[in-house]
Amino acid sequence: MPNRYVIGIDLGTTNCALASRDTSLDDQGRIEIRNIAQVVNPGEVADRPLLPSFLYVPGEVDFPAGSTALPWDPQPAHVVGELARKRGAENAVRLVASAKSWLSFAGAQRTAPILPWGAPPEVPHISPVDASAAYLRHLAAAFDASTPDSPLAQQDVLLTVPASFDEEARELTLRAAHSAGFANVTLLEEPQAALYAWLDAQGDTWRRKIRVGDLILVCDVGGGTTDLSLIAVSEHDGDLVLERVAVGDHILLGGDNMDLALARLLQQRIEEGGQRLDTWQLHALWHQCRLAKEVLFTEKKRRQHPVTLLGKGSRLIGGTITTQLTLDDVSRVLLDGFFPEVPSDEMPARQRRVGLQELGLPYAADPGVTRHLARFLTRQAATTVSAASVRRGPSGLACPTHLLFNGGVMKAAALRERIVSVLDGWLKQEGFKPVTVLDADNLDHAVARGAAYYGMARRGRGIRIRSGASRSYYIGIESAMPAVPGIPAPLKALCVVPFGMEEGTSATMDGREFGLIVGEPAEFRFLSSTIRKTDPAGTLIEDWGDELEELGPLDVTLRVEGKEDAVVPVKLESRVTEVGTLELWCVTRDGSHRWKLELNIREREA
């Protein structure tokens, strides 16, 4: 039976989760967290509540023949999930990790086989898009194995992405889903999904816990990113309405950074003992620290955890290196290094740039999550569509009334308590009471559960958060000025999608025509902003400083019969699709010709 289920998928940097709601049960049904079958040890398949977002490229002697077989695939080309995470911690050169972070990095050839990053040529490589598709394909196969009468690819799938993902990263996520065979996919921002999960857990009691004028901060610190959003509580026709009013920048700062910091600490200890680690041993130590950190934070009585590395020699036992990661190490490095107590006016530091850099993910220069939070509440929330709905202090700081945590990093009580302490200090200075923390149920599954709830809300069976476009989008317009030798014509930016433009709606730049180059190659330049939230569609900006960020240009030749090397007057129309992506149309005066411009995600293969 097609479309029997609404499926919520959290395609996480560190773990994937899947939730479903059987719509045939009407109002009696509940959102169910689905276990995911995977290889957990060679020759052993078991159900697990999470699918680790790791892919291992096996060599000829990595595993005995048949030991990585799955119920639906007797000879998989790659190992995905728990076994990939375990073996990758021992042999990092064959491990694909953080594919989601690579998917968002415009500086990488995201459709080219670049992962495992830095691995030697003899290791087969895949693209970030293909790695993401592999995780989704595994989730679908595991679901189908337990629910054979309703294939996942035919259900309504809600796939989550960071709120800070730009249009290109969203499009590439959809490409991965389509590659995995998904037919009906809608994107949903993760902070919204987290709040939907809270709404689902509260039932009708949520209306007694928040009121008109409240401002909810969603603080989502996951394996690869820190994602910040503000959701305002307002009123419409006597009903409470939730509206997403601010989204932070895409910050590559999360559990990966924290695990590396712990690895560096242990590396220093090991090398002080006279043993040197090479690059791949450090990578293995990085992944070992992630596992040790999770154990120390979740098992209350554990004070330390052993970390073992394979040595460089041929001996397996005598060549191993063993050390200990302690709970005190984790608390000190993470609390002081990543969640420092800072004033609200302390902004993230900008690292001095070296002339030449090794290519890789653009991690945040400043590891202080609390400093990024201060920047968000001052700059990112400074101008919003619904300015009156954002509570502010005398300094202009946006001051939340409620705080909702999300992301695997936030499972640690000590880290949550530090953020609350810092935020309460800022609120006290602004003359407000301490923030109210909304109880989050199971951070590992909140996003998947919330996505499934949103799928039901789209069917009229739940509360919807008003959101729309998470940033404003612009297209570059060349100025009509006389040519000057050696100086290109100035570029203006035309707002084509304002912040908050709802899915399924369109905007027309009325009263303004532009010249469209047809019959020859032309470059179309796209820009976006999470800062300029009040520009309506049709706003033309001449000087934007650092308020706009340029996206990948589109090089294309538009054709029209009978015209070569010509300029055709057109009007522009934009549309945010139901799945949450952007379309920009150029329409001739008489409407006889329409051209659709898409952002440049057709990257060349390496």
N, C-alpha and C positions, 0 to 999 in steps of 0.2 A: 504494500500500500504506500504510494508516494506521499510525501509531505505529512506523514503521520507524526513525525517528531520535529520538535524545535531543538536544534543542537547549538550549544555554546562551546566555543573552543578558545582556550587561552594558549596562544602560540608564544610561549615565553622564551626568554633568553637562556634560562637555566632549566626550566621544566615546562612541559605542556600538560594541560588538563582538559577534560571533556565532560560536559554536563548535558543532560537531555531532559526534555519534558514531553510526555506522551499526550498529545492533544486529543486523542480519542477518549480520554478519561474525563473530559470536561473540567469542571472546577474541583473534582476530587483528586486530580493528579498532582504530584509534587515534582519539583526539579530533583533529578537523580544524578549523583556523581558516578560516572562510569569507570570501572576498573579497566586497565589497559594491559593486555597480554604482551609480554616481551621476554626476550632472553635475558635472564639475570645472572646466569653462570653458564659456561659451556655445557650444552646438552640439557639445560634446565630452563623451561618456560614457565613463567608465573604471572599472575595478575598483580598489578601494582596501581595505586591510585594516581600516580603521576608517571609521565613518560619523560625522562631526562632528555633535554634538547642537545644531545650529543650524537655524533655519527662517527663511527670508526671505519677506516678503510683498511681491511685486513690484508696482511701479506700472506705468502704461500704457507708459512709455518706458524701463523698466529694461533689458529684453532684447528682441532681435529676435524676431519671431514664429517659433515652433517651436524656438527655441534652447535651451529648458529641457526639451524632450521626453525622456521615459524610454522604454526598450523596452516597458514595460507601461502607459505613460500618455502619450499624445501631447500633452496639454495640462494639466499639473498646476497646481492652484490656488496651491500654494506651492512654493518651492525648498527642498530639504532636503539637508544634507550639505556637501560641500567648497565648492561654488559659493556656498551661503548664507553660509558663514563668510567667504569672500573678499569678497563684495559687502557683507556686513554691516559689515566693517571700514571700508568706504568710506562707507556710509550707514546708521549705527546706528539711525536712527529707525524703520526697517522690519525690524529684526532681532529675532527671538525667541531669547533665550539664557537659560541657567540655569533651564529649565522644571522640572527636577528639584528645585531648591531651592525654587521657588515651590510645587511639589507638597507640600512638607513644612511650609509656613508656614501655621499655623492662622489667622493674622490676615488672610489673603487669601481672597477668594472664588474658590476654586481650580477650580470648575466654571464660572465666569463668564468671558467674554471680556475679559481684563485685560492681555494681552500683544500687542505689545511694550509694556512698562510705561512710562507717561509719554508715549507717542506721541500725536500729535494725532488728533482724531476722524476725519479723512479717511483715516487708515490703518486698514484692516480689522484687527480684533483677534480673537484666539482664546484659549481657556482653557489653563492649564497641563496639564490632563488631555488636551485635544485635541492639544496640541503633543506630548506624550509618545506619544499614540496614533499621531500622524503618523510619528514615528521608528520605532515598532514596525511600522506598516503598510509602511513603506519596506523595513525589514529582511526582512519576510515576502515582499514582492514580489521582492526581489533573490534570495532563497533559491529561491523558486518558479521564477524564470527559469532558474536553473542546475540545478534538480532538479524538473522538472515532474511527475514521477510520484508525488511525496510532498509535497503542499502543507504548508507549515510550520504553518498553523493547525490541522492535524490531528495534529501530532506532540506528544510530551511536551515541554513548554517549561518550563525552569527560569529564572525571571526574578529578577535580583538587586536588592536594596535595601540601603541602609545599615543596619547593625545598630541604629542609634539611631532609625530611623523608628518613629513611634508607630503605633497601630492605624489611625488615620484616613489617614495617608500610605500605609500598606500597602493599605488598601481602595481608595484612589484609584488606586494603581498597577495593581491588579487591574482596576479599571474601565477604565483606558486600554487594558489588554491585551484585555479583552473587546470594547471598541469597535473594536480593530484586527482582530477576528475570531478571536482565539485561543480554542480550546475547552478545552485541558488545560494549565492554568498553575499552577505552584507557586512560591512566593516563597522566596528563599534570601538570607541575610545576606552582604554582600560580604566581610567579613573571613574568614568561614568558607569562602567560595568561593576566596579567595586561598590559604588553607591546603590546601584540596582540590587546587588546582593544583600546589602544592608536593608533595603526596603522589603525585599522578599522575606528576610529573617524576622522583621518587625511586624509584618502583617499590617493591620489597620492602626496599630499603636504608634506608628511613625509620626502621625499627625499631632500626637501629644508631646513628642520629644523635640520637634523643631517648629518654629513659628515664623510668621511674616517678618522680614527684616534680618533674619539669621543669615550667616555667611559660612558655608562649609568649605574647609580646606581639605582636599584629598592629597595626601602625601604618599606617593607610590615610589618606593625604592626597591627595585628588583635586582636581578642578576647583572643587568647591563646598563640600566638607565635610571635616572631620577626624574620622575614625571610629576609635575605640580599643576593642580587645577583648582579654581574657585567656582563654587556653585551657590547661587543666591536663591533664597526662599522668598517668593513674592505671592501675590494674590491675583486671581482672575475670575470674575463672576462668582466671588465668594469661596473659591476653591484655592487651596495651596498649590503653587506652581514652582517647580524647580527649573532653574535656568543656569547653564554653564556660562560664566561671564569672563573667564580668563584662563589662558593656557600658557604654561611656561615654555622656555626654549627646550630643544632636544639636547639633554645633558647626558653624555656617556660617562656616567658615574654610578657605580652600584657594587654589587657583590664581587664582580670580577676584580675591581680595583682593590677591594678590601682583602680578598684572598691573595693578591699579589703582594700587598703590604706585609701580610703575615709570612709569605714565602721569602720575602727579602730579609725579614727578621731571622728566620731559621737558616737562610743561606749564610748570613753573617756568623751565626753560631757555628755552623758546620765548618766554614772556612777558617774561623779562629782555631779550630781543632786540627788544622793542617790539611784538609781535603778541599780541593777546588771543584766547583760545579761548572759544567758547560751550559750552553743555552738551553738544550733540550732537557737536561736534568732540572734546570730552573723551572721550565714549563711543567714538568712532572711534579715538582715540589708545589707549584702553584695549584694544581688540581688536587693534590693530596691535602693541602691546607684548606681547600673548600670543604672536603669531606670531614676533616677534623673539626673545623669551625661549627659545622652543622651538628655534629655529635655533642660538642661541648655546650652549645646553646640549647639543645633539646633535652639532653639527659642531665637532670638537675644535680645528681650526685657526682658526676664526673668532673675532676679537677684538671686532668691532663689526658692527652691522646697521643699514641705513638704515630710517628710519620716515618715511613721507610722508602728509600730510593734504591733503584738498581745502580750499582757502581759501573764504572767504565770498562772494567775488565771482563773476561769471559766467565769468571766464576759467579755462580748465581747466589750462593749463600755468603761466602767470604767477601764477595764484592758489594754487598749491600751497605747502605748508610742509614743509620737509624738515629732519630732525635725525638724530642717531645714538644708538642704545642700545648701550652697550659691555658686554663681559663683566664688567668691574670694577663697573659699575653694578649689574648683576644680582646678582653675588656679595655686594656690600656691602649692598644693600637687603634681599635675601632672608635672608642669613645673620644679619645683626645685627638686622634688624627682625622676622623671623618665627621664627628659630631661635636665640634668644639663649642664651648660657651662663648658667644660673641654678641656684641650689641647689634641692634637692628640696622645700623648705618654702616656696618662692616661688609663690604662687597667682596666677591671672589677676586683673588689676585690673578693678574695676567702674567703668564710665564714669559720670560724673555726668549725670543725665538732665535734658534741657531740657523745660520744661512742654509745649510743642507740638513735634511731630516730623513730618517728611515721611514719608508712608507708603511702605514699601518692605521689602525683605528684612531680617530681624533679624540682620545680621551680628554675629559675636562682637565684643564691645567691646575685647578684648585680642587683638592679632594674634600673640602669642607662642605658637607651637605647643608649645614645650617647657614653658611654664608650664601649659598645659592638660594635658599629659602628667603633670606633677607632681601636679596636682589629681586626675587620674584614679587614679593609683597610691596616693594617700593616702585620698581620700574614696570614690570609686566602688568601689574594691576593698576597702574597710574591712570590709564584712560580705558574705560570700558563702555560697551554699548549701553548698558543700564547703570550709569554712574550712580544714580540715586540709591540703587539696591546694594551698593558696596559700602560697608561700614568702614570708616576711616578714623584714624586718630589725628591729633593736632599736627603731627609731622607729615601727614598725608599717607602714612603707612596703612595699607589695607589690613583690617583687624578681624580675623575670623572669630566666629562665636563657637564653631564646632570643628572638630578634627577627626578625619577618618583615615586610618592607616591602611596601606595595601603594599603588596610586594613581599617576596621571601625574606629580604633583609629585616623587614619590620616585625618578623616573628620574635625577634630578640627583645625581651621586656626592657632590658637596660637601655637599648637604643631608643625605644619608644619613649621611655621616661625622660631621656635626655632632650629629645625634641620638645616634649611637653614643657619641660622646665625652661628651656630657652624661649619658647613662644610665650609662655606665661610672663616671663620677665619683660618681654617687649610690650605685651598687652598692659602690664602694670604701669609701665612708663607712659603709655598712651591714655591711661585713666580708665581702663576696662578690667572687668573681672577675668579670672582664668578661663581658658578654653575648656569646653566640654568635649570629652573624647567619646565618640560613637563606638560602641562595642562592635568589633568586626568578627564574624564567625568564620574561622578556618581560612587564613590568608592564602594557603596553597590553592584553594579552589574557589575563592571569592569571585575572581574575574570570569571564570567559565560559568559559574552559577548565575552571576549577574547578566552575562550575555544571553543565557537561556531565558531569564526573566524578561529581558528587553524584547526577545523574539515574541513572547506572549503579549507584552505591552503593545507591540506593533499590531497585534490582532485585537486590540481593545480590551485586553484582560490584564491590566496593570498600569502603573503610573509611568509617564514618559518624562524624561528630562529634555527641556528645550535646549538645543545645542547648535546644530548646523556646522558650518565651516569653522575649523579650529584656528584659522588665521585668515588674514586678508591676502588676496592674490591680485597681481598686477601683470600687465604686459607692457613691454618697452615700446615707446613711440618715438621715432626719429623726428627731431625738430625740423621744421621747414625754414632753414636758414641758408644764406649763401655759402658756398664751399670755401674753405680756408685751407691752404696748403699745409699738410701734415697734421691737421686737427680734425678728428671726426665730428660730425654733427652731434650736438648735445642730445642725450637720451632722456625723455620724460617717461613717467610711469603712470599708466592708466589703471585705476582700480576696476577689475572686472568681476571679482567675487568679494563682497564685504564680509567681515568677520561675523559669524553667526548665521550666514545665509542658509536657510533650511534645506535639507535633502528633498529632492523632487521639485524644487522651485527654479525659476529662471529670472534673469535680469537683462534688460535691454538698455544700452547706452544711448538713450533718446536724444535727439537734437544735435548729434555730432557724427560726422562721417570721417573716415580715414582712407588713405590710399593703400590698397593691397597690391603687392607685387605679384604678378602672375607671369607664367611662361619662362621663368628663369629661376635659378637657385636663390633662395632668400633665407635669412636667419631671423627667427622669432625668439625674443628674449623674455623669459618669465621671471617674476620676482614675487616674494612673499614677505609678510610681516606678522609677528605675534604682538607687536607693540602698538601699531596704528589700528585701533579697533573702531574708530568712528568714521572712517572714510566710506561714504556711500558709493555704490556702483557709478562709474562715470567720472569720479574725481581724478583730475590730472595733476600730478605732482612733478615739480621741476627740480627740487632740491630735497633729497631725503636723507642724506648723511648715512648713518649706520642703522637707520630704522627699517630699511628694506634689505633683504638677503636675496641675491640672485641665484636662481635655480639653473639647471642645465638648459642650454639653448636648443632650439629645434631648427635643424637645417632641412628645408623641404622645397620642392618645386610644385607650385599649384598650377593646374592646367585649366584653360578654358578655350573652347574651339574658336579658331579664327584670330586669336590674340597671342602674340609672342612679345616678351620684353615690354609689358604694358603695366600701367597703374590703373586699377579698377576701384571706383568709390564704393565703400561698403560700410554697413553698420555692424556693430558687434553685439552678440548675444551670448550670455553665459548661462550655464546650467550646472547645478550640483545634483548628481544622479542619486537615485534611491540607495545605491550601494555606497555613496559617500565619496565619489570621485568627481573631477572637474571636466566639463566640456566647454570649449570656447568656439563659437561659430562666427564666420564672416559671411554676411548676407548682402547681395547686391541690391541696388535701389528697387528694382522691380521684382525682387525675390526669385529670379530665375536661376540663380546659382547660389549654393551654400557650400562652404568649406569648413571642415572641423579641424581645429588645431589641438594637438595633444602634447603634453609635456614630453621631453626627450628621455624616454626610458629604453629606447632601442639602442643599447650600447653595443659597441663593437666587441667581437670576441677577442680575447688575448692571443 
